[in-house]
Each structure stands twice: as structure tokens, then as C-alpha cells.
Amino acid sequence: MANPLFVEEKTLSLVEVKEAIGHIEQRDKEMNFLSNKAKEYLDAFVTLSASKQKDLHKKLVALDLTRLKGEHIANFLPTTVNDLKIVLQAYPLSLPKKDQEAIVGVVKEFV
């Protein structure tokens, strides 16, 4: 029996997941139930293109916020400070008001 070995753990954005499911859909003739449900969800909620997602990620990284990690900024597009607080509730992370406003300002450029 094969023993899988984890080489790398990487957070994927929803845009990257949508691209991966697109490649799987082209490769396989028929997708299973869960793959179809994931595709429906991604079609409904992913609004950015891959290039815009990369630009957004670069701009957020360029803010140079030491507490903000890749998994924090991968998927959500908060357009207000309150939305950002709701998104970040899942993480043990606190950001100053100035940093929160900077994040929201960058996200508003792309929404």
C-alpha cells in the first residue's frame, strides 16, 4: 500500500481552485457529485479573473503587513472594515485600524 508524503502545504485561492477544476473537467469525461457541487459554488461566487487575483495578492503583499499571511488573504473580498473584521474572526489575528483601512482600500480597487 502506498504511503503518501506531503511535500508542500500551500493555501489556494478560490480562483486557483476554479482553474484546477476546469483542468479536471477537461481531462475527465464525467465529474463526480462533489466536483460538480464545487464547480457550481465556484461559478456562483468567484468574480475575479486569475490575473486580477494575482494583482490583488501582489498589492496586499506590498502593504507589508507583518501579521497578515497568505491564508488570510486568499479568498475573501471585504469592501468595508466591518466585513474585514468578520473575515478575520476565524484567525487569532488583530490588525490596527490603519492596516484594516489599507486592506479594504486595496480590495475596493478590484471589486
N, C-alpha and C positions, 0 to 999 in steps of 0.2 A: 504494500500500500504506500502511496506517495505521501511524503511529509512536506507540505508547502512551507516555504521560507519567505518571510516578509523582507523585502529588500529596501523598500522605501514606503513611508507613510506620507501621503500628500492630500491636502484638502482640495477638493474640486469645486468649482463654481457650478451653478445650475446650467450656465451656458456650455461649459465643458462637458457636462453630463448629457446635455441635449445633443451635442456633436457626436459623442460616443454612441448614444442610442441610434443616431442617424446612420453611423457606420455599421452597427449591428443589424439594423433594419435592411441595409443594402446587402450585407453578407448572407443573412439568413432569409429563407423564403417566408417563414412564418414566425412571428414572435409569440412568446408565451403571455399569459394573462397579466402577470406583474409588469412585464416590459411594456405592454400596451397601456396599462394604467399609468406608469411612469411617463410615457410619451404624452399621454393626454394631459397630465399635470404640467409637464414642461411646456407644451404648446399653449396652455392657458395662462401660465404665469411668467414665463421668460420673455421679457420685452426687449432686452438689449441684444445686439449682434455681438459676435465674438470679438471683432475689432474694437467696438465701443467698450466692451467689458475689460479688455486688456488696457485700453487707455484710462479707464476709470481706476483700475487697480494700480497702474503706474502713478497716477496723480495722488491716490490715497497713500501709497508708499512714500511718495515725495514729500508728504506732510511731515514725515519723520517723527511720528508719534511712537515713543518707545514702548508703551503699553499695548498698542494695537498690533495684533498678529494677523497672519493670513486667514486663519479660520474665523476671525471676527468680521472680516470684510468680504467674505466670499460671495454671499448670495443676496443680501437684502439691500434695498434702495430706500433708506429713510429720508423723507423730504422735510421733516421737522425734527427739532431736538427731542420732543416727546416720543416720536417714532423711534429715534435712535436709542433712547433710554429703554424702550420696550424690547428692542432687538438685543441690547447688551445685557438685559436682566439675566439671561441664561449663563453668563460668564462672570466669574469673580473679577470684575474689572470696573474701575471708576476712572472717569476722564474729567478734566477740568472743563468748565463751561466754554472756554475759548476753543479748546480742541473739538468739542462737540459741534460748535458752530462751524468750525473749519470743515469737518467731515460732511455736514449737511450742505454746506456751500458747494463742495466739490460734487456731491451726488446730484444736486439740483441742476448742474450743467448738463448732465447726461439723461435726465428724466424728461 
